[in-house]
Amino acid sequence: MNTASVNRKTTDVTSASIRPDSAAGKFLLAATALLLGASTPTSPLKEISPVIGDTPIISSVAESQFQTEKKQFKELSEIMASYSNYETAKQQLNEQQLALLEKGEARYTKTDLWDISPYGCSWYCGGGPSKITASSELSPIQDQKLSYAAPQAHDWSLKTAWVEGVAGYGIGEYLNYKFDKNSPPVTAVSIYNGYLKSEQIWRNNARVKQLKMYVNNVPYAILNLQDIMSRQTFQLAPKPGLQGKDADMYIKFEILSVYEGDKFEDTAISEMEFDGTGVHCFAKGTPVTTPHGTKPIEQICIGDTVLTLNSATNAIEAATVQATASRKHYLYELDFDGIKVRATDTHPFFYNGTFYSVVANNDYGVQTKALTVGQKILCLKDGVVDATVLKAVVKSETSEDAFTITALDRNNLFFVNGICVMAE
C-alpha cells in the first residue's frame, strides 16, 4: 500500500520463513488450500495464458501532460463544432491540432490516466456482474479514505484495488462475481495484476501468479498471469460464452500462487473486467438477407438460414444461425449512400479485410478502425458483392430494443439491409 504504518496484516511465520516457490513452500500452500476448502479436480484443469494488452502510463509527469492535452482537446472540439462540415473543419487545423484530434475523443473523456472505463457502447451496455464479494479484504485506512474491498477490483480505476485480508500471501483467498440469470454470456476476462496506483506501490505489494477459476463452484480453469503491469486478457470460452440460462451464474477466482512484493505480503488485483456476446445489435426491423429474400432481424431464430460472405474467397454462402441476442441500446443511424442502418457504435462493418465501427474497439476479437464519413463498406447489390460509401452518422437520443446474430455455423459476415457486418 502507500503506507506502512497502519492496517498491515500480521506476518505469517510460515510464509516468512519458507518461500512459496520452494518444495516445502509448495507443500504448505497445497495443504493450506485444502484446509481452506479448495477443491481438487479429478483430472488436470485446462491452463489459459493471457493476451497482453496496453500498459498504463501512471507517472505524475504523464498525468500532468494528459490533463493539459485534455483541456486542449476540449477547446479543439469547440472549434470543430463551429463548422457545419467535419472535413472542412479539419482543413483549418495545424499539425499539432490534427495530432491531438487523431488521439480521439475516447482518450480525452477519461477522468485521468488511471481511468480505464470503456468509451461508447461496450459489452457492459447490457452485461456485467450484479454483485462482487471476496473471501477477505484488507482493513480500510479510514483517515486516508482508502478501501480494499472486492468492488474496488471492478470500478474502472487503477488507483484502487482489492487486497486480500489474511496473514501471509492470501493463498486460497478469492473474488466471486455474480451474473444474473440470462445476463449476456461471458467469453473473456481482462486483469490488471497488482496494485497499480503507482509503480512503487505495485512493486511493494504481491501480485497474483496463478488463479483457479470456478463456474458455479465447479473448477473450470487455471489462469497463468504474468508479472507485468499490462492488461492481461484471458479467453475463457468460445462463443456464445458462459451464461446462467436457468439460474444465476457465479464465477470465482481463487489465488493459487503469487509473485512476492518487495516490502509487503498483501496480494492485490487492481481490475478484473469481463467481455462477452449478446449486446452489440441492430434496430428492430433491420432486414437481414436470406436465400429467400429479407427477414426482420428480430424475427431471425436459431436454425434460420442467412446469406454470408466468405472473406477468404469473396463468395456468398448460406449459413445457419446458431445463436441470437437482444438488448436495449442507444443506436447510431448510418447512411450508406441512401441505405440506412441503425446499429450500436461498436458493431463492426467490413471492407476488404478491415473492420470499421463508429467507435474503434476490439470487442469482437478483432481490432476495428473508426468508421468515418467517406469510408467504403462492402454491400450486396442484386446478389453481387459491391461497395458503398458512408455519407452520414447520426446518434439516437433514446434507448430502444436492438437485435443481433451472435453465432453462425460458417463464416462470420452477414448482411443487414445489404450492408456487410460481423456476427458477434
Secondary structure per residue as TSV (DSSP state, phi and psi in degrees):
chain	resnum	aa	ss	phi	psi
A	1	M	-	360.0	-173.6
A	2	N	-	-93.7	12.2
A	3	T	-	-145.3	147.1
A	4	A	S	-117.5	6.4
A	5	S	S	-94.0	-24.5
A	6	V	S	-138.8	157.8
A	7	N	S	59.5	26.4
A	8	R	-	-82.8	152.5
A	9	K	-	-77.3	152.4
A	10	T	-	-65.9	133.9
A	11	T	-	-67.3	131.3
A	12	D	-	-82.0	119.2
A	13	V	H	-60.5	-39.6
A	14	T	H	-63.7	-49.0
A	15	S	H	-70.7	-22.7
A	16	A	H	-77.6	-28.2
A	17	S	H	-100.0	-19.6
A	18	I	S	-124.7	125.0
A	19	R	-	-71.1	139.1
A	20	P	T	-60.9	-26.1
A	21	D	T	-90.7	2.3
A	22	S	S	-82.3	166.6
A	23	A	H	-60.5	-45.9
A	24	A	H	-64.1	-37.9
A	25	G	H	-63.9	-42.6
A	26	K	H	-63.2	-38.1
A	27	F	H	-63.7	-44.9
A	28	L	H	-65.7	-38.8
A	29	L	H	-66.0	-38.9
A	30	A	H	-65.1	-41.6
A	31	A	H	-64.5	-39.5
A	32	T	H	-62.4	-42.4
A	33	A	H	-61.2	-39.7
A	34	L	H	-66.2	-41.3
A	35	L	H	-64.1	-32.1
A	36	L	T	-81.9	-1.9
A	37	G	T	92.3	14.1
A	38	A	-	-67.5	132.5
A	39	S	-	-79.8	150.2
A	40	T	-	-112.8	115.5
A	41	P	-	-69.0	153.0
A	42	T	S	-76.3	-21.0
A	43	S	S	-133.1	154.2
A	44	P	-	-58.1	137.6
A	45	L	-	-79.2	151.8
A	46	K	E	-66.7	144.2
A	47	E	E	-108.4	136.1
A	48	I	E	-118.4	128.4
A	49	S	-	-100.5	152.4
A	50	P	-	-87.3	157.9
A	51	V	E	-93.5	125.7
A	52	I	E	-85.6	129.8
A	53	G	-	-110.7	-145.7
A	54	D	-	-67.1	151.7
A	55	T	-	-109.6	119.2
A	56	P	-	-66.5	142.2
A	57	I	-	-102.4	109.3
A	58	I	-	-122.7	29.9
A	59	S	-	-84.6	158.7
A	60	S	H	-66.4	-32.9
A	61	V	H	-66.3	-45.1
A	62	A	H	-64.6	-37.6
A	63	E	H	-65.7	-39.7
A	64	S	H	-62.4	-43.0
A	65	Q	H	-63.7	-40.3
A	66	F	H	-61.0	-44.4
A	67	Q	H	-66.6	-33.7
A	68	T	H	-66.0	-46.5
A	69	E	H	-64.3	-36.1
A	70	K	H	-62.2	-41.9
A	71	K	H	-65.5	-41.9
A	72	Q	H	-64.6	-38.2
A	73	F	H	-66.5	-37.1
A	74	K	H	-62.1	-43.5
A	75	E	H	-64.4	-39.0
A	76	L	H	-65.5	-38.9
A	77	S	H	-62.6	-37.0
A	78	E	H	-66.6	-37.3
A	79	I	H	-64.7	-46.9
A	80	M	H	-60.8	-38.5
A	81	A	H	-69.3	-17.6
A	82	S	T	-78.0	-10.0
A	83	Y	S	-103.8	143.8
A	84	S	S	-77.3	-22.6
A	85	N	-	-120.9	127.3
A	86	Y	H	-61.4	-45.5
A	87	E	H	-66.0	-37.2
A	88	T	H	-63.5	-40.2
A	89	A	H	-62.7	-41.7
A	90	K	H	-61.4	-32.2
A	91	Q	T	-68.1	-16.8
A	92	Q	T	-89.6	-4.7
A	93	L	-	-91.9	149.7
A	94	N	-	-86.6	177.2
A	95	E	H	-61.5	-40.7
A	96	Q	H	-64.9	-41.9
A	97	Q	H	-67.2	-38.4
A	98	L	H	-64.7	-38.9
A	99	A	H	-64.3	-39.4
A	100	L	H	-66.6	-40.9
A	101	L	H	-64.4	-36.2
A	102	E	H	-64.1	-32.2
A	103	K	H	-64.9	-30.1
A	104	G	-	94.0	155.0
A	105	E	H	-62.8	-32.5
A	106	A	H	-57.8	-34.1
A	107	R	H	-73.6	-43.6
A	108	Y	H	-91.8	4.9
A	109	T	T	-86.1	-7.4
A	110	K	S	-69.9	148.4
A	111	T	S	-68.8	-44.8
A	112	D	S	-159.3	-174.8
A	113	L	T	-72.2	-13.7
A	114	W	T	-88.6	-8.9
A	115	D	B	-79.8	117.0
A	116	I	-	-116.5	22.3
A	117	S	-	-64.4	147.8
A	118	P	-	-71.7	150.9
A	119	Y	-	-103.6	135.9
A	120	G	S	76.7	-154.0
A	121	C	S	-93.4	109.4
A	122	S	-	-105.3	-173.4
A	123	W	G	-58.1	-27.1
A	124	Y	G	-73.1	-6.5
A	125	C	G	-61.7	-29.8
A	126	G	T	-131.4	-11.0
A	127	G	-	-118.3	-176.4
A	128	G	-	121.6	158.4
A	129	P	-	-72.0	148.8
A	130	S	S	-96.8	-16.6
A	131	K	E	-155.3	141.6
A	132	I	E	-130.4	126.0
A	133	T	E	-129.4	167.8
A	134	A	E	-140.6	156.7
A	135	S	S	-71.4	-27.6
A	136	S	-	-160.2	162.3
A	137	E	-	-145.0	139.9
A	138	L	-	-64.4	139.9
A	139	S	-	-59.6	138.7
A	140	P	-	-69.5	155.9
A	141	I	B	-101.1	98.9
A	142	Q	G	-63.1	-43.7
A	143	D	G	-68.5	-19.8
A	144	Q	G	-105.4	3.4
A	145	K	T	54.4	42.0
A	146	L	B	-104.0	127.3
A	147	S	-	-122.2	145.4
A	148	Y	-	-121.8	29.8
A	149	A	-	-71.8	163.6
A	150	A	G	-53.3	-44.3
A	151	P	G	-61.3	-16.1
A	152	Q	G	-68.2	-15.0
A	153	A	G	-90.8	12.3
A	154	H	G	-151.6	44.8
A	155	D	S	-121.0	11.7
A	156	W	S	65.6	19.7
A	157	S	B	-129.5	131.5
A	158	L	T	-84.4	-0.8
A	159	K	T	-76.5	-17.2
A	160	T	-	-117.2	167.3
A	161	A	-	-161.6	153.2
A	162	W	E	-83.4	133.3
A	163	V	E	-127.8	124.6
A	164	E	-	-62.8	159.4
A	165	G	-	-122.6	21.5
A	166	V	S	-103.6	167.0
A	167	A	S	-65.3	145.0
A	168	G	T	86.0	-156.3
A	169	Y	T	-91.0	5.3
A	170	G	-	79.0	24.4
A	171	I	T	-62.0	128.7
A	172	G	T	94.5	-13.5
A	173	E	-	-76.6	157.3
A	174	Y	E	-151.3	160.7
A	175	L	E	-108.2	141.0
A	176	N	E	-128.6	123.8
A	177	Y	E	-110.2	127.8
A	178	K	E	-99.4	130.2
A	179	F	E	-117.9	122.7
A	180	D	-	-62.7	153.7
A	181	K	T	-50.6	132.2
A	182	N	T	66.3	13.7
A	183	S	-	-69.9	158.2
A	184	P	-	-53.5	142.4
A	185	P	-	-62.6	149.1
A	186	V	E	-101.4	130.8
A	187	T	E	-119.3	-20.3
A	188	A	E	-152.1	158.3
A	189	V	E	-134.6	137.9
A	190	S	E	-111.8	132.3
A	191	I	E	-124.7	133.1
A	192	Y	E	-103.4	108.9
A	193	N	E	-83.3	135.5
A	194	G	B	88.1	-175.6
A	195	Y	-	-103.0	105.3
A	196	L	T	-95.2	21.8
A	197	K	T	-60.5	-36.5
A	198	S	S	-155.2	163.6
A	199	E	H	-63.6	-37.7
A	200	Q	H	-65.2	-44.4
A	201	I	H	-63.5	-38.4
A	202	W	H	-60.4	-43.4
A	203	R	H	-73.2	-34.6
A	204	N	H	-67.6	-30.3
A	205	N	S	-106.3	156.6
A	206	A	B	-72.5	153.2
A	207	R	E	-121.4	159.0
A	208	V	E	-79.0	136.5
A	209	K	E	-99.1	-43.0
A	210	Q	E	-138.3	138.6
A	211	L	E	-117.9	138.0
A	212	K	E	-99.9	122.9
A	213	M	E	-101.2	133.9
A	214	Y	E	-119.3	145.3
A	215	V	E	-117.6	114.7
A	216	N	T	52.5	45.9
A	217	N	T	67.4	10.2
A	218	V	E	-102.4	124.0
A	219	P	E	-53.8	133.4
A	220	Y	E	-120.4	-44.8
A	221	A	E	-166.1	164.8
A	222	I	E	-109.3	126.3
A	223	L	E	-99.9	122.4
A	224	N	E	-98.4	105.0
A	225	L	-	-90.4	147.8
A	226	Q	-	-92.1	156.8
A	227	D	S	-90.0	67.4
A	228	I	S	-137.2	164.4
A	229	M	S	-89.1	-6.3
A	230	S	S	-73.1	162.0
A	231	R	E	-65.6	134.1
A	232	Q	E	-121.6	115.4
A	233	T	E	-107.0	128.0
A	234	F	E	-111.9	124.0
A	235	Q	E	-81.9	108.6
A	236	L	-	-85.6	-35.6
A	237	A	S	-156.3	149.2
A	238	P	-	-70.8	165.3
A	239	K	T	-64.4	145.0
A	240	P	T	-79.0	-12.3
A	241	G	-	111.9	-175.1
A	242	L	B	-87.1	130.4
A	243	Q	-	-153.9	142.0
A	244	G	-	-89.7	93.7
A	245	K	S	-79.2	-32.9
A	246	D	S	-108.9	-11.9
A	247	A	S	-159.9	171.5
A	248	D	-	-59.8	150.8
A	249	M	E	-114.2	139.2
A	250	Y	E	-120.1	128.5
A	251	I	E	-115.9	119.9
A	252	K	E	-113.5	140.6
A	253	F	E	-122.7	113.1
A	254	E	E	-107.3	134.0
A	255	I	E	-71.9	120.8
A	256	L	E	-99.7	-39.2
A	257	S	E	-156.2	163.3
A	258	V	E	-137.1	162.3
A	259	Y	E	-95.7	123.6
A	260	E	-	-67.3	145.8
A	261	G	-	-82.5	160.9
A	262	D	S	-70.4	-24.3
A	263	K	S	-130.0	-39.8
A	264	F	-	-119.5	160.9
A	265	E	-	-96.5	5.8
A	266	D	-	-72.6	128.4
A	267	T	B	-102.5	129.5
A	268	A	E	-127.4	150.9
A	269	I	E	-130.5	120.8
A	270	S	E	-75.6	-45.6
A	271	E	E	-148.5	145.6
A	272	M	E	-142.0	100.9
A	273	E	E	-115.4	150.0
A	274	F	E	-110.4	162.0
A	275	D	E	-142.0	163.9
A	276	G	E	-175.3	-152.5
A	277	T	S	-123.8	176.0
A	278	G	S	87.3	16.0
A	279	V	-	-130.3	-11.3
A	280	H	-	-101.6	118.2
A	281	C	-	-142.0	179.1
A	282	F	E	-122.9	156.9
A	283	A	E	-65.0	150.9
A	284	K	T	-56.2	136.0
A	285	G	T	95.6	-10.6
A	286	T	-	-62.2	123.3
A	287	P	E	-76.7	130.1
A	288	V	E	-103.2	133.6
A	289	T	E	-78.1	125.8
A	290	T	E	-121.7	171.7
A	291	P	T	-63.8	-14.4
A	292	H	T	-116.1	22.9
A	293	G	E	117.5	-148.1
A	294	T	E	-115.9	158.8
A	295	K	E	-143.4	134.0
A	296	P	E	-55.8	138.0
A	297	I	G	-60.1	-31.4
A	298	E	G	-70.9	-14.8
A	299	Q	G	-96.9	-4.4
A	300	I	-	-70.4	129.1
A	301	C	-	-123.8	162.9
A	302	I	T	-59.4	131.8
A	303	G	T	100.2	-17.2
A	304	D	-	-67.7	157.0
A	305	T	E	-108.8	133.1
A	306	V	E	-129.1	161.5
A	307	L	E	-85.6	135.3
A	308	T	E	-128.2	165.8
A	309	L	E	-108.8	126.4
A	310	N	E	-83.0	107.0
A	311	S	T	-67.8	-21.1
A	312	A	T	-78.1	-36.9
A	313	T	T	-109.9	-10.8
A	314	N	T	65.5	21.2
A	315	A	E	-92.4	147.7
A	316	I	E	-87.2	125.3
A	317	E	E	-133.8	143.6
A	318	A	E	-76.8	141.3
A	319	A	E	-139.1	153.6
A	320	T	E	-96.8	133.3
A	321	V	E	-72.9	127.5
A	322	Q	E	-106.6	-21.2
A	323	A	E	-161.2	147.5
A	324	T	E	-133.7	170.0
A	325	A	E	-155.1	159.9
A	326	S	E	-148.4	146.2
A	327	R	E	-156.3	165.9
A	328	K	E	-86.1	139.5
A	329	H	E	-148.7	159.0
A	330	Y	E	-89.2	125.6
A	331	L	E	-110.8	165.4
A	332	Y	E	-115.1	137.5
A	333	E	E	-94.0	120.3
A	334	L	E	-108.0	126.6
A	335	D	E	-104.5	106.8
A	336	F	E	-99.5	84.0
A	337	D	T	52.2	45.3
A	338	G	T	98.4	-17.2
A	339	I	E	-93.4	120.6
A	340	K	E	-108.0	137.3
A	341	V	E	-132.2	131.8
A	342	R	E	-108.2	117.8
A	343	A	E	-141.9	164.6
A	344	T	-	-69.1	158.7
A	345	D	T	-74.7	-9.1
A	346	T	T	-107.0	-0.6
A	347	H	-	-72.0	130.9
A	348	P	-	-78.5	133.9
A	349	F	E	-108.5	153.7
A	350	F	E	-120.0	138.5
A	351	Y	E	-151.1	113.5
A	352	N	T	46.5	55.1
A	353	G	T	87.7	-2.7
A	354	T	E	-123.9	142.0
A	355	F	E	-103.3	144.1
A	356	Y	E	-131.9	146.8
A	357	S	E	-148.5	161.4
A	358	V	S	-55.1	-41.2
A	359	V	S	-117.8	122.3
A	360	A	-	-59.6	137.2
A	361	N	-	-163.3	175.6
A	362	N	-	-130.5	33.5
A	363	D	T	-63.5	-21.1
A	364	Y	T	-103.2	10.3
A	365	G	S	86.1	0.9
A	366	V	S	-128.3	144.4
A	367	Q	-	-83.3	122.4
A	368	T	-	-97.1	155.8
A	369	K	E	-99.8	159.6
A	370	A	E	-65.0	130.2
A	371	L	-	-87.6	109.9
A	372	T	-	-118.4	162.2
A	373	V	T	-56.4	132.5
A	374	G	T	102.0	-13.5
A	375	Q	-	-74.3	136.5
A	376	K	E	-82.5	144.5
A	377	I	E	-136.3	142.7
A	378	L	E	-69.1	148.9
A	379	C	E	-146.7	170.5
A	380	L	E	-114.5	115.5
A	381	K	E	-121.1	115.3
A	382	D	T	53.9	39.4
A	383	G	T	80.6	3.9
A	384	V	E	-117.3	136.4
A	385	V	E	-71.1	126.1
A	386	D	E	-137.5	-166.3
A	387	A	E	-132.6	146.5
A	388	T	E	-127.9	174.1
A	389	V	E	-126.7	135.4
A	390	L	E	-71.8	124.4
A	391	K	E	-102.9	-30.6
A	392	A	E	-159.7	154.3
A	393	V	E	-133.8	126.0
A	394	V	E	-130.8	128.4
A	395	K	E	-85.5	136.4
A	396	S	E	-78.3	148.4
A	397	E	E	-100.5	-0.4
A	398	T	E	-128.5	149.0
A	399	S	E	-82.8	142.0
A	400	E	E	-147.0	163.6
A	401	D	E	-65.3	136.6
A	402	A	E	-139.3	156.3
A	403	F	E	-139.5	155.8
A	404	T	E	-157.8	165.7
A	405	I	E	-97.7	127.3
A	406	T	E	-103.9	-16.3
A	407	A	E	-155.5	138.9
A	408	L	E	-125.2	156.5
A	409	D	S	-79.4	-11.0
A	410	R	S	-156.0	150.1
A	411	N	-	60.0	171.5
A	412	N	S	-138.9	17.8
A	413	L	E	-121.8	127.8
A	414	F	E	-131.9	-175.3
A	415	F	E	-124.4	126.6
A	416	V	E	-115.3	121.8
A	417	N	T	52.1	32.7
A	418	G	T	84.8	-6.8
A	419	I	E	-92.2	137.1
A	420	C	E	-81.3	120.5
A	421	V	E	-132.6	168.2
A	422	M	E	-96.8	138.4
A	423	A	-	-72.9	136.6
A	424	E	-	-66.9	360.0
